[in-house]
């Protein structure tokens, strides 16, 4: 029922077909190529891993229902699957000593910090042949040149989910969020929230200027009177329950409640002043108990069918070029400018790039915001 309702929702939202920035090569190849469709070969597990255990640490609700169980069956292994609700939770867990996780899924804006702090091990890409399936424009990111430590898992945006009736119509500007006369939830992601403040002030979302960071801090404090929650990863649940009218949240999380309610109560917006676009990544942390099996798991995730199943469940955009070319992504998803923003929308999106030299400055500013608004 979730999928049917969500597909219906996307059909209504995707009024026009838009060629996206990060999926552009895939859509053009699908339309223009005269070659026969690529014949997909089902993924098979290398031998020698039977009876072993893999420990995965990932965001919640971020795999398809059968992603883990199928891997266990194909490889004859068991998977321990733990979840976290924020990038800070992941960082703090690994900084205090990896308890044995083999695979983690850091967002791009935390990868550079993890590399600098030597929390990740270099990947042996020879053991991950399915890297060839990744959309080329998503490889070699600024935070991890040549993908020495990470490979893309999913990508999407952070924007504004809201109850249409409660806010009195469509949200197109951050001013409507700051000035709303009703309860609001902000996302517990300090760099993203500070980024929203910075772009609203006309500054670079990745500024290292202390005065601009301080101005962003003050901007949020002055506009936090309506904030009742700073939510780790459950703002969408508070929105669905009617506890807040607006939730600054991940795109897919908002769309999932839109589908679940089978109603027209909720909407998602990327305000005109700017919003965040991110890439989550697969990585192997220092201290992994089974790095060899971790590499097998990464190759499995990058299989076209596996990758498509994940994106079709989570409602986030797929980095798997082969899955897109093979038509495995639901067309209503791929054609939707809501999930795959068009080029015009991309012009107002920003990507957070963490700089360890100013990390503490941002942390201190965000701590002051939370203390003074009490969210």
N, C-alpha and C positions, 0 to 999 in steps of 0.2 A: 504494500500500500504506500510506503514511503516513496518508492521509486516512481510509481504511477502518478502520485500527486505532484511530485517534484517535476516530472517531465511536463505535466500539464502546466505547471506554474512557469517553467522556462519557455514554453511555447508562447505564452501570453507576453512574457517579458522581451523575448527576442523578436521584436517587430521587424528588424532589418538584419540582414546578414553582414557581418563585419569581419574583415580579414585582420587577424590579430598580429601583434608585433612578435611575440615569442612562438606562435604557432604558424607564422606566415609561410615558411618553407613547406610545412606539412600540407596545408590546405591548397597551396598552389600546385604542389606535386600531385595531389590527389585529383585535381581537376585537369591539369595540363598533360600529364604523362600518358604516353601511348603504350607504355610497357604493361605487361600483365601484372596483376597484383602479386605481391610477394607471398610465397607459400610459407606459412608459419609452422615451425616445428615445435611440438610441445617440449617444455623445459624438462630436462632430466638431471637428477642429482648425481654428482660424482660419487664414486664408491668410497667406502672406508670410514664413513661417519656414523654408521649405525650404532645406536645406543648412546650417543653423545648428547650433551645439553647445550642449548644456545640461550643466552640471557639478553633480552632486548629491553631497551628503555626508550619509550616513545611518547608522543603526545596522546592524550585520550581520544577515543573515537576516530582513529586515524589509519585503520586498515579495514579491508572488507571482512565480512563475517567469516570467510573461509581462508583468508590469506595465511594465517598461522597454522591452522590445522592441515591444510594442503602441504605446506612445507614439511611439517612433521611426518606426514604420510610418505611423501616422496623421498625423504632422506632417512626415514627410520629413526628420527631424533625426537627429543622433547624440547619445548620452548617455554622458558619462563618469561612472561611478558608483563612488565611494570610500566606505569604511566606517570607523567608529570604534567603540571598545569602551567608552567611558565619557564622561560629561558633561564631565569635566575635560579629556579629549583634545580634544573639540570646542572648548571655551573657549580652551584654550591655542593651538590652531591659528589661531583667528580673532583672538585678542589679539596674536599675532605678525605679523598682517597677512594678510588673506584672499588665498590664492593664486589665487582665481578662482571659488570655489564660488558657484553661483546659488541653490541650495536647501539648507537645513539642517533638521534635525529635533530641536530641543532639547526636553528634558523641562521640564515646567512649573516645576520648582524651579530651573531655570537661566535661565528667560526674563527674570525681573526683573533679574538681573545683566546680561544681555546688553543689555536696553533701557537700563539705567543707564549702561553703558559704551559706548553708542552703537554696538553691533555689529550691529544690525538696522535695516532700512529700513521705514518705514510701508508697509502694503499698499494697493494701489489696488483696493479691493473691487469697483469697477465692472467690473473685468476678471476677476472670479471669481464669475460668477452662481451656480455650484453651492454657494456658501455657504448658499443656502437649504435645502440638503439636511441640514445639520448639526443634530443633536439640540439643541433650544433650551437645555436645562439645562447644556450643555457650552460655550455661548457666554458671552461677557462674564466671563471668569475673573478672580479677584482679582489674579493676576499680570500680566494684560494687559486692563484694562478696555476694553470696546467692540471687542476684537480688533483693535486698531490695527496690531499687528505679527505676530500669529500666528493660525493656525486649527488646530483639533484634527485629529490624524492617527490615533492609536490610544490606547486607555487600558487600564489593567490594574492589577495589584497586584504587590508584592514580598513574598514570604513564605519558606517553608521547604520545599525539596525534599529528599527523603530516601529511603534504601534501607530498606524496611520491616523486612526481616529483620535488618539490621545494627543498627537502633536498638531492635529488640524490640517493635515494634507501632506504634501511631498516635502522632504528635506533636500535642499540643494546647496546649503551653505553651512559652514561650521558655526556661524553666528546663531543659527537656529538651535544648535546643540547647547552652546554656552548660555543662551538666554532663555531656554525652555523653562516654563513654570511648572515643574513636575520632576519626579525622581529620575535620575540618570545614573548609568553605570559606565565607568571608564575601564579600559583594559589595563591589567597589571603588566604592562610592558613599558618600562621607563623611557627607553629610547624612542619608541613609536609615539608615545604621548608627548614627549618633549619635541619630537619631530613635528607633530601637528601644530604645537604652539609656535615653533620656529617658522614654519612656512606661513602661518597666519600673520606673523610679524614681518614677513618679507625676507627672512634669513634662510640660509642654507640649512637643511635638516641635519646635516653632518658637521655643523660648525664646531670649531675648536676655540672660538673666541669667548673668553670668560664672561664678558659683558653681555653677549648675546644669549649665552646659556642662562645667566641670571635673569635676563629679561623674559625668557621663556618660562622659567620657574615662576616669576611674579605673574605672568599672563595666566598660567593655569590656576594659581592660588586665587586670583581675582575672579575667575570664572568657575570656581568649584563649589559655589553655594548650593547647586542643585544635585551634587554628587552624593549618592547614598551608598554606593558600592564601588570599590576598585577590585574588579573581578579577575581572578587568575585565569580561568578558562570556562567560566560558567555564566557570563553575562547574558548569553542567549537564553539560558534556562530562567533567569530572573525576568527577562523580557517576556518569555512565554507565560510565566506564572503571573504576570501583571504587577510584579514588584517594582519594575521600572518602565518608563515610557520609551526610553532611548538607551541603547547599549552600543558603545564603541567596541567592535568585535571583529573576529575573522569572518570573511565572506561565507565560507562553507558552513560555519556554525549557525549563522543566521538563516541561511537557506534551508538547513535541516529542520529548524523549527517552523519555517514557512510551509514546508512539506508536511510535517507531522500534524499540524493543526488542521490541515485540509480547509483552510479559510483564506480570506483576503485581508486579514488584519495587519499583517506585517510587511515591511519593505526594507530594502537595503540600498544605501546611497554612497557614492564616492563624491564628497563635496567639491565644489568648484575650486576652492582654494588649494586643494591638494589632499592626497591620501597615500598610504603606504603600500608598496608592492614588495613581496618577499619571496624567497625560495627556501624551503626546508631541505635539508641534506642528510644523506646517509653517511655515517662515519664509524670508525672503530676507535674506541678510547684506549688510552694508555692503561695497562692493567687488565685488559680483556683476558678472560680465562680461555677462550677458544677462538683466537683470531682467524684460524683457517676456516672454521665453519661460518664465521662472520662474513668472510669474503664470498662463500657459497650463497649465503642469504642475500647479500647485496646483488649478486648476479641473478638470483631468483626474482627479486623485487623488480629488476630492470627487464625482465621478460615481458614482451608486449601484452600478452593476455593477463598476466598478473598485475602489471602496471595499470592496464585499462580497468580491471575489476576494482582496484583501489580508488581510482579517480571517479569511476561511475558511482561508487558508494559514498565517497566523502564530499563530492561536488566541488572539489578543487581541481585546478588545471593540471594536466598531465605533462611531464617533461619527456614522455616517451614518444619520440618521433615515429618509431616503427608501429606503435599501437595506433597512432593517428592515421598513418598512411594505410594501414590495414583495415580501417573503418571500425575499429574496436571501441572507440569512444562514442557514446550515444550522440547522435547528430544534434539533438536539442541542446546538449551541453556544449559541444564544439562550436556550434553556430551562435551561441549566446554571447552578446557583448557584456553580459553580467558576469559570466565566469571567465571568458577570454576577452578582456577589455580591448576595444578597438584602438586604432592609432591615435585618434583624437583624445580619447580618455587617457592614454599613456602619457600624453604631454604634461598632464598635471599630477602624475604619480611620482613618488620619490622612493628610493631604496636606502635603508639605514646601513651605514658602514661603520662599525665600531672602531674606535681608535683608543687603544689601551692608554695612551698618554693623557686622555681627558676622561677616562672611565670614572674615576673617583669624583670628578667634578659633576658629572651627570648624576651619579649615585647620590651625592649629597643634595643636589638640587631637588631630585625626586623625593628623597626622604623628607625634605622640608615641605614639599607639596602635600604629601600624605598626612603629615602631622597637622598641618594647618587647616586642611579641608576635612580631615577626619573621615574619609571615605572607607 
